């Protein structure tokens, strides 16, 4: 599916046949489904980035405290 945004105003909706309206609704639902899937996948990637960033940041802080003499 393309990422093109379709703008349908009231006048164009009224001029559409029932078949065209049905296809428009179907394509819109398919597009929404793909976008939601992309958001859900991105959420897992973002969570993994936060986890690894926290681990690296915690390790860096621990090393910095020990090197700086604050851990003694």
HELIX and SHEET records of a PDB file:
HELIX    1   1 UNK A   10  UNK A   15  1                                   6    
HELIX    2   2 UNK A   18  UNK A   68  1                                  51    
END                                                                             
